[in-house]
Structure formats: C-alpha cells, structure tokens
Amino acid sequence: MGVLTVEGIVENGQIRLREGVALPERATVYVVFPTVPATQPAITPAARIPSPRLVHREQASDFVKQVIEAPADE
C-alpha cells in the first residue's frame, strides 16, 4: 500500500483538499490532525499516562525522593 500526504482545510464541516488534488470516488483516506487549537474542545478524552512500574523491586531505592524546603523570601 502506498501513502500519499496531501494538505487540506476544513470548510463548513467538510475537508477541502488543495487545488489540483483529485482522489477516486470511495477512496480510503486517513485524516491526521497536526494541531488542535486550545480554544476548540478535544476530539477524544485526554490520554491517561500510567505510572511506570519497576521490573526489579530492588531498584526502588534508586527512586527515593528527598524534599528540600527553600528559605522564605524576606
């Protein structure tokens, strides 16, 4: 299967390809959104990124946190 990348824009809810691009009727296409402006609602729910899990429990000591409080500004 070959891949052709073509830029287009959305107008009145329909995708309009750049001038000179003609696809055959009922062609299979894939739509990729390079960016979604922050003012528009997300298309899908936000991705959930789970916490990493250790393969070897003995590595847990490598991830011990140390909290250091900064002095208050005067």
C-alpha positions, 0 to 999 in steps of 0.5 A, spaced: 500 500 500 502 506 498 501 513 502 500 519 499 500 526 504 496 531 501 494 538 505 487 540 506 482 545 510 476 544 513 470 548 510 463 548 513 464 541 516 467 538 510 475 537 508 477 541 502 483 538 499 488 543 495 487 545 488 489 540 483 488 534 488 483 529 485 482 522 489 477 516 486 470 516 488 470 511 495 477 512 496 480 510 503 483 516 506 486 517 513 485 524 516 491 526 521 490 532 525 497 536 526 494 541 531 488 542 535 487 549 537 486 550 545 480 554 544 476 548 540 474 542 545 478 535 544 476 530 539 477 524 544 478 524 552 485 526 554 490 520 554 491 517 561 499 516 562 500 510 567 505 510 572 511 506 570 512 500 574 519 497 576 521 490 573 526 489 579 523 491 586 530 492 588 531 498 584 526 502 588 531 505 592 534 508 586 527 512 586 527 515 593 525 522 593 528 527 598 524 534 599 528 540 600 524 546 603 527 553 600 528 559 605 522 564 605 523 570 601 524 576 606 
